[in-house]
Amino acid sequence: MSSDRKTAIIVGVLFIAATVMSILGTLVFIGPILDDPDYLTNVSAKENQLLIGVLFELIAAAAVAGTAIALFPIFKKHNEALALGYVGGRIIEGVFIIVSAVSALLLLTLSKEYIAGAPDASHFQTLGAVLQADRVWTFLLGPNVLFSLNALMVSYLLYQSRLVPRFLSVWGLIGAPLVLAAGLIRVFGLVTLFSPIAGLLAGPIALFEMVLAVWLIVKGFNSSAIASESART
């Protein structure tokens, strides 16, 4: 198996891992705990569930950065500046996810102190609200706004390099601005965080990533594009 074929499989697996781990960590494990009005009590009571969710989010952060790092040796042959930008953007996106995970851990500590009856317990609601807001804003600015810019870069790189069929890269070029719009209308408070409208706008790019991932695992990169670039180099 060639190195390019191995890279394609690794990238495909990382794309799937980033999405699945993010959904499990944020929506399935952590979300139901923090969405409860009595979260300051429930976080401590469901410590193991929250810790598993944080672990999933950290894995997602590593997978997010890993996709760009794995793709860089291939993309740099076509557009090194943009390839570097994609690596930097994905690493920052991963950092946002880590910050969000740390906020969940701080809420766990806050919950334990709250249940223990600390002297300044009256301030815990305010501290909890700040940490909750931190998770919301990091979600909006990282896995929404910054993610859309990264999706636009990778779609353009795929289009320029012809490493995958044009319909896939065009799909990404169309879907990325839609998810950016979804993030911006959330940032400006025009819709709620999990509004159906925002979800509808984000749907095409989410499906694009999964189709791209499966394509890379099953088909790999376009061998003629790889050969053409190698000959040119």
C-alpha positions, 0 to 999 in steps of 0.5 A: 500500500502506497503512502498516499493511500495510507494517508487517505485512509488515516484522514478519512478515519480522523474526519469520522472520529472528529465528528463522532467523538464531538457528537458523543462528547458534547451532545450525548454525554455532557449536554444533558447534564449541563442543560438541566436547570439544577446542573450545579447539583447534577454535574457532581452526581454524574461525574463519570458521565461528564468525564467520559464526555470530556475524554470524547471532546479531547479525542475530537480535538486531536482528530480535528488537528490530525486531519490537517497535519496528515493532509499537509504533505499532500496539499503543500505540493499544490498550495503551501501557503493555504495548506499551512493556513489549514493546519493552523486553522484546524489546530486553533479549532482543536484548541477551542474544543479543549477550552470547552472541555476544560470549562466542563471540568471546572463546572465539575469542581464548582459542583463539588464545592457547591454540594459541600456547602462552601461559604461563598455558595451564593456566588456559585450560580454566577460562576456556573453561568460564566462557565456555561457561557464559555462553553457556548461561545467556544462552541460558536466560535470554534466548531461553527465559525472557524470550522466553516473557514477551515471547511472552505480552505480544504474544499478549495484545496481539494478543488484545486488539486483534483485529489477527489472528484469535483462534485465533492469539492464543489459540495464543500465550497457550497456547504462551507458558507452555509455553516458560516451563516449558521454560526453567525446568526447564532453569534448575533443571537438571531436564533438559538444555539440548536435552532432547526434553521441553523441545523439545516444550514449546517447539514450539507457540510456535515454530510460532506465531511462524512461522504468525503471521509468514506470516499478517502477510505474506500477510494483514496486520492485521485491517482492521476492527480498525484502522478501529475503533481509528482511529475511536475515537481 
